[in-house]
Amino acid sequence: MTMEEMEMQRARLYQFKQDVENFVKQFPGIRLNSHPNGAPHIVNFSFVGIKGEVVVNAFSQRDIMISTTSACSSKRAKLNETLTALHVPEAAITGSVRVSFSKNNTVEELDAFKDAFKEIYSEVEELLDK
């Protein structure tokens, strides 16, 4: 892969990230945890007041795979160290989920994510800490 191709891929992933961040932060009770200068392919946000595992399962039922943490820290029982270092409150950490993009993701998949998000949000809205 050439440097130009890598830069185009990074820009595309960053656009996906910005799109998701701008979308989720419109919803009361959702906290955006991603660092503005963070990785271009990862978005982290919280359904504050709801366990992240519940959110992951809801997306999974809609054939959208997200996670509560990175694979390298998935076996640890403690709170996410990165979010703790960013001074994210504990209630938001326990409700945090991570969306990762790859070069293979499509705009259609992004739209499917947004549709699923809206459905899940409406199902749990009354449980969120707003």
C-alpha positions in Angstrom: 0.0 0.0 0.0 1.4 3.4 -0.9 1.6 6.3 1.5 -1.1 8.1 -0.6 -3.4 5.0 -0.3 -2.8 4.8 3.5 -3.6 8.5 3.9 -6.8 8.1 1.9 -7.8 5.2 4.0 -7.1 7.1 7.2 -9.1 10.0 6.0 -12.1 7.8 5.1 -12.0 6.1 8.6 -11.7 9.5 10.2 -14.8 10.6 8.3 -16.7 7.6 9.6 -15.6 8.3 13.1 -16.7 12.0 12.9 -20.0 10.9 11.4 -20.7 8.5 14.2 -19.5 10.9 16.9 -21.8 13.7 15.5 -24.7 11.3 15.3 -24.5 9.8 18.8 -23.9 13.1 20.7 -27.3 14.3 19.6 -29.0 11.9 22.0 -29.5 12.8 25.7 -27.9 10.3 28.0 -25.2 9.4 25.5 -21.7 10.5 26.4 -19.0 10.6 23.8 -15.7 9.4 25.3 -13.4 9.3 22.3 -10.5 11.7 22.4 -10.7 14.3 19.5 -7.1 13.3 18.4 -7.6 9.6 19.0 -7.4 6.7 16.6 -9.3 7.4 13.4 -11.0 4.0 13.4 -12.4 3.9 16.9 -15.3 5.6 18.5 -16.1 5.1 22.2 -19.3 6.3 23.8 -21.5 5.5 26.7 -25.1 4.8 27.3 -24.8 6.3 30.8 -26.7 4.2 33.4 -26.8 1.0 31.3 -24.2 -1.7 31.3 -22.2 -1.8 28.1 -22.7 -5.5 27.7 -26.5 -4.9 27.4 -25.8 -2.5 24.6 -23.4 -4.9 22.9 -26.0 -7.6 23.0 -28.7 -5.3 21.6 -26.5 -4.5 18.6 -25.5 -8.1 18.2 -29.1 -9.1 17.9 -29.2 -6.7 14.9 -26.1 -8.3 13.4 -23.8 -5.4 14.3 -20.8 -6.3 16.3 -19.3 -3.8 18.7 -17.5 -4.3 22.0 -17.1 -3.0 25.5 -13.3 -2.8 25.3 -10.3 -3.6 23.1 -9.4 -7.3 22.6 -6.1 -6.8 24.5 -7.9 -5.8 27.7 -11.1 -7.9 27.4 -10.0 -10.4 30.1 -9.4 -7.8 32.8 -12.1 -7.3 35.4 -11.3 -3.6 36.2 -12.6 -0.4 34.7 -11.2 0.7 31.3 -7.8 2.3 32.1 -7.9 4.6 29.1 -11.3 6.0 30.0 -10.2 6.3 33.7 -7.1 8.3 32.6 -9.4 10.6 30.6 -11.4 11.2 33.8 -14.6 9.6 32.5 -17.0 9.0 35.4 -17.4 5.4 36.5 -21.1 5.3 35.5 -20.1 6.2 31.9 -17.2 3.7 31.9 -19.5 0.8 32.8 -21.9 1.8 30.0 -19.2 2.4 27.4 -19.0 0.7 24.1 -16.4 0.7 21.4 -17.1 0.9 17.6 -14.2 0.0 15.4 -14.0 0.6 11.6 -11.9 -1.1 9.0 -11.1 -0.4 5.4 -13.9 -2.8 4.5 -16.7 -0.9 6.2 -19.3 0.7 3.9 -21.5 3.8 4.1 -24.5 1.3 4.1 -23.1 -0.4 7.2 -22.8 3.0 8.8 -26.4 3.7 8.0 -27.4 0.3 9.4 -25.5 1.2 12.6 -27.4 4.5 12.9 -30.8 2.8 12.4 -29.9 0.1 15.0 -28.7 2.8 17.4 -32.0 4.7 17.1 -34.0 1.5 17.8 -31.8 0.6 20.8 -31.9 4.1 22.2 -35.7 4.2 22.1 -35.8 0.9 23.9 -33.5 2.0 26.8 -34.1 5.8 26.8 -36.0 5.9 30.0 -33.2 4.0 31.8 -30.5 6.5 30.8 -29.0 9.0 33.3 -29.6 12.3 31.5 
